[in-house]
Amino acid sequence: MKAAIFRNANCRNSVYARSSINRFRVPDEFVFWTVEFADYKPIFYESDVLSGKPWADPKTDDKNFFPKWNQLDGKVSRISHCGEYKIVQDYPQNPCGRTGIIGRGLLGRWGPNHAADPIVTRWKRDNTGKILTDDQSGSKILQMVAIERLDTKEWAIPGGMVDPGEKVSETVKREFMEEALSSTADLSKSLTEFFNNGTEVYSGYVDDPRNTDNAWMETVAYNFHDDSGAIVGDINLCAGDDAGKVKWMDLNRNVVLYASHKNIVEIVVTQLNAFW
């Protein structure tokens, strides 16, 4: 699915993630760059965690830093799923508008920071194996493997960052293994084939609380659906190092998920004609 443009909400008018820094307030009518906002004075913030990290870019004024914006820069992709982004005063500009913070915040890359999200689903069944349905609509109830993030304690898709040069198809499989399965788990042939046959459901911007005016999250999400429940339905889920808990979560319009994960999950629910 092509990229969708979200209005910044999770990354606006709040305290910046894992800090005490208050974002400059941006009213709804001034989110987009096309609207003049003369009083806009965003705060600069970059976490100390970025210093000296091999996965992080240097500061833009580093004499040895010559990024290739909107291109493949060596193994690092600086290409956005949202299309070509602007460079304003040497900094990439968030394609979805103002956030009240400049700099990179907690994000390693200037511009797009690429993630991949595996949405692993099955039908909810009773003890006899019968698929359960909603009492009123009669629609089948869909479940997804969800993890509880350690940083925010919110439930989320068990995804993660794409390593430089890594194929997204490999990232989704690796991240699911790291966050939802035992580190010693041995993938059977059927499970390996299962993760080789996902369906891309979304590629684009993520309204993530770590986003800034100059750095933002994007993702490619794949659905891996076990229609029979015989492949992943009975696997032993085990929370990884980046997850507090892991579970099969019933999906419906009342679920609360991290960032804009709910928007992405709803696409899967619609495609599988499940209860929402």
C-alpha positions as CSV (number, residue, x, y, z in Angstrom):
1,M,0.0,0.0,0.0
2,K,1.2,3.5,-0.8
3,A,2.3,5.9,1.8
4,A,-0.4,7.7,3.7
5,I,0.3,11.2,5.1
6,F,-0.7,11.6,8.8
7,R,-1.2,14.8,10.6
8,N,1.3,14.9,13.4
9,A,-0.5,14.2,16.7
10,N,1.6,11.8,18.8
11,C,4.7,13.9,18.1
12,R,3.2,17.3,19.0
13,N,2.1,19.4,22.0
14,S,3.7,17.1,24.6
15,V,6.8,16.4,26.5
16,Y,9.4,14.8,24.2
17,A,9.8,11.1,24.6
18,R,12.2,10.0,27.4
19,S,13.0,13.6,28.3
20,S,11.7,16.6,30.3
21,I,11.7,18.8,27.2
22,N,8.4,20.5,26.4
23,R,7.7,20.8,22.7
24,F,6.8,24.2,21.3
25,R,3.0,24.2,21.0
26,V,1.7,23.8,17.5
27,P,-2.1,24.4,17.0
28,D,-3.8,22.1,14.5
29,E,-4.1,24.9,11.9
30,F,-0.4,25.5,11.9
31,V,0.9,21.9,11.6
32,F,1.6,22.0,7.8
33,W,4.6,24.0,6.5
34,T,2.4,25.6,3.8
35,V,0.7,27.7,6.6
36,E,2.8,30.6,7.8
37,F,3.6,30.5,11.5
38,A,5.7,33.6,12.3
39,D,5.8,32.9,16.1
40,Y,7.1,29.3,15.6
41,K,10.2,28.9,17.8
42,P,10.9,25.1,18.2
43,I,13.2,23.8,20.8
44,F,16.5,22.1,19.8
45,Y,17.0,18.7,21.4
46,E,19.3,15.7,20.8
47,S,19.7,12.9,23.3
48,D,23.1,12.1,24.7
49,V,22.4,8.5,23.7
50,L,23.3,9.4,20.1
51,S,26.8,10.4,20.9
52,G,29.4,8.1,19.3
53,K,26.9,5.4,18.3
54,P,27.7,3.6,15.1
55,W,24.0,3.6,14.1
56,A,23.7,7.3,14.4
57,D,24.6,10.2,12.0
58,P,27.0,12.9,13.1
59,K,25.8,16.5,13.6
60,T,25.1,18.2,10.2
61,D,28.0,20.6,10.8
62,D,30.5,17.8,11.1
63,K,33.2,18.5,8.5
64,N,33.2,14.9,7.4
65,F,29.5,14.5,7.0
66,F,28.2,14.8,3.5
67,P,24.8,13.1,3.4
68,K,23.1,12.3,0.1
69,W,19.6,13.4,0.9
70,N,16.7,11.6,-0.9
71,Q,19.1,9.0,-2.1
72,L,20.8,5.7,-1.2
73,D,23.8,6.9,0.8
74,G,26.1,4.0,0.8
75,K,24.1,1.3,2.6
76,V,22.0,3.9,4.4
77,S,18.7,4.7,2.7
78,R,17.8,8.4,3.0
79,I,14.8,7.9,0.6
80,S,11.4,8.6,2.1
81,H,8.3,6.6,1.4
82,C,6.5,9.9,1.4
83,G,8.3,11.2,-1.7
84,E,11.1,13.8,-1.9
85,Y,11.5,15.9,1.3
86,K,12.8,19.4,1.4
87,I,16.2,20.4,2.8
88,V,15.9,23.7,4.7
89,Q,19.1,25.4,6.0
90,D,21.0,22.1,5.6
91,Y,18.3,20.1,7.6
92,P,15.7,17.7,6.2
93,Q,12.1,18.9,6.8
94,N,9.5,16.6,8.2
95,P,7.0,15.9,5.4
96,C,4.1,15.8,7.8
97,G,4.7,19.2,9.3
98,R,5.8,20.8,12.5
99,T,6.4,18.9,15.7
100,G,7.7,21.6,18.1
101,I,11.2,20.1,18.3
102,I,14.2,20.5,16.0
103,G,17.3,18.3,15.9
104,R,17.1,14.5,16.0
105,G,15.8,13.9,19.5
106,L,16.2,10.2,20.1
107,L,16.4,9.2,16.4
108,G,19.8,8.2,14.9
109,R,19.3,9.4,11.3
110,W,18.6,12.9,10.0
111,G,15.5,12.6,7.8
112,P,13.7,9.2,7.5
113,N,14.5,6.5,10.0
114,H,13.4,3.2,8.5
115,A,11.7,0.5,10.5
116,A,9.8,-2.7,9.6
117,D,6.8,-4.1,11.3
118,P,5.6,-7.8,11.2
119,I,1.8,-8.1,11.9
120,V,1.4,-11.8,12.7
121,T,-2.3,-12.8,12.9
122,R,-4.6,-15.7,13.4
123,W,-8.3,-16.2,14.0
124,K,-9.4,-16.5,17.6
125,R,-10.7,-20.0,18.3
126,D,-12.4,-21.8,21.2
127,N,-11.0,-25.0,22.8
128,T,-12.5,-27.1,20.0
129,G,-10.8,-25.1,17.3
130,K,-13.9,-23.3,16.2
131,I,-13.3,-19.7,15.0
132,L,-15.1,-17.2,17.3
133,T,-17.2,-14.4,15.9
134,D,-18.6,-11.2,17.2
135,D,-22.1,-11.7,18.6
136,Q,-23.7,-8.7,16.8
137,S,-21.9,-8.5,13.4
138,G,-21.0,-12.2,13.0
139,S,-17.6,-11.2,11.8
140,K,-14.6,-13.4,12.7
141,I,-12.4,-12.1,15.5
142,L,-8.8,-11.6,14.5
143,Q,-5.8,-11.8,16.9
144,M,-2.3,-10.3,16.5
145,V,1.0,-11.0,18.3
146,A,1.6,-7.8,20.3
147,I,4.5,-6.8,22.6
148,E,4.6,-4.4,25.5
149,R,7.3,-1.8,24.9
150,L,9.7,-1.3,27.8
151,D,10.1,2.4,27.2
152,T,6.4,3.5,27.2
153,K,4.6,0.4,28.5
154,E,2.3,0.6,25.5
155,W,1.3,-2.4,23.4
156,A,2.8,-2.4,19.9
157,I,3.6,-4.4,16.8
158,P,6.9,-6.3,17.4
159,G,8.9,-4.3,14.9
160,G,12.3,-2.6,14.8
161,M,14.9,-0.7,12.8
162,V,16.1,-1.8,9.4
163,D,19.9,-2.2,9.5
164,P,21.9,-0.5,6.7
165,G,21.9,-2.7,3.6
166,E,19.3,-5.1,5.1
167,K,16.3,-6.2,3.2
168,V,13.0,-5.3,4.9
169,S,11.8,-8.9,4.5
170,E,14.7,-10.0,6.6
171,T,14.1,-7.2,9.2
172,V,10.5,-8.3,9.9
173,K,11.5,-11.9,10.4
174,R,14.5,-10.9,12.6
175,E,12.5,-8.5,14.7
176,F,9.7,-11.0,15.4
177,M,12.3,-13.6,16.5
178,E,14.0,-11.1,18.8
179,E,10.9,-9.6,20.4
180,A,8.3,-12.4,20.4
181,L,10.1,-15.7,20.3
182,S,12.7,-17.4,22.5
183,S,16.3,-16.5,21.4
184,T,16.9,-20.3,21.3
185,A,13.9,-21.0,19.1
186,D,14.6,-23.2,16.1
187,L,12.5,-22.1,13.1
188,S,10.8,-25.2,11.5
189,K,10.6,-25.4,7.7
190,S,6.9,-24.5,7.8
191,L,7.6,-21.4,10.0
192,T,10.5,-20.3,7.8
193,E,8.2,-20.5,4.7
194,F,5.5,-18.7,6.6
195,F,7.8,-15.7,7.2
196,N,8.9,-15.8,3.5
197,N,5.3,-15.1,2.3
198,G,4.1,-12.0,4.0
199,T,1.9,-9.4,2.4
200,E,3.0,-5.8,2.4
201,V,0.1,-3.7,3.8
202,Y,1.7,-0.3,4.4
203,S,4.7,1.8,3.7
204,G,5.0,5.3,4.9
205,Y,5.2,7.8,7.7
206,V,4.6,6.8,11.4
207,D,3.3,9.4,13.8
208,D,5.8,8.4,16.4
209,P,6.4,10.4,19.7
210,R,10.2,10.5,18.8
211,N,9.7,12.5,15.6
212,T,11.1,15.9,15.2
213,D,11.1,18.6,12.5
214,N,14.3,17.1,11.1
215,A,14.0,13.4,11.9
216,W,11.0,11.0,11.7
217,M,10.0,7.4,11.6
218,E,8.8,5.5,8.6
219,T,7.9,1.9,8.3
220,V,7.1,-1.0,5.9
221,A,4.5,-3.3,7.5
222,Y,3.9,-6.9,6.4
223,N,1.0,-9.1,7.4
224,F,1.8,-12.8,8.1
225,H,-1.6,-14.4,8.5
226,D,-2.0,-18.0,9.7
227,D,-5.5,-18.8,8.4
228,S,-5.5,-22.4,9.7
229,G,-3.8,-21.6,13.0
230,A,-1.5,-24.6,12.6
231,I,1.7,-22.7,11.9
232,V,2.1,-19.9,14.4
233,G,-1.1,-20.5,16.4
234,D,0.6,-22.7,18.9
235,I,4.1,-21.3,19.0
236,N,5.6,-20.5,22.4
237,L,5.7,-16.7,22.6
238,C,8.5,-15.3,24.7
239,A,9.2,-11.5,25.3
240,G,12.6,-10.5,24.0
241,D,15.1,-7.9,25.4
242,D,13.1,-4.9,24.0
243,A,9.7,-6.2,25.2
244,G,8.2,-6.4,28.6
245,K,5.4,-8.8,27.7
246,V,4.1,-10.6,24.6
247,K,0.6,-12.0,23.9
248,W,-2.1,-12.7,21.3
249,M,-4.2,-9.6,21.3
250,D,-7.9,-9.5,20.2
251,L,-8.2,-6.8,17.6
252,N,-11.1,-4.3,17.6
253,R,-11.6,-0.5,17.4
254,N,-11.0,-0.1,21.1
255,V,-7.4,-1.4,21.1
256,V,-4.8,1.1,22.2
257,L,-1.4,0.8,20.4
258,Y,1.8,2.7,20.3
259,A,2.2,5.6,17.8
260,S,0.1,5.0,14.7
261,H,0.2,1.2,14.9
262,K,-3.6,1.1,15.2
263,N,-4.0,2.8,11.8
264,I,-1.8,0.1,10.2
265,V,-3.4,-2.8,12.0
266,E,-6.8,-1.6,10.9
267,I,-5.7,-2.0,7.3
268,V,-5.0,-5.7,8.0
269,V,-8.4,-6.1,9.7
270,T,-10.2,-4.6,6.7
271,Q,-8.2,-6.7,4.2
272,L,-9.1,-9.9,6.1
273,N,-12.7,-8.8,6.5
274,A,-12.5,-9.3,10.3
275,F,-14.4,-7.8,13.2
276,W,-13.5,-4.3,14.1
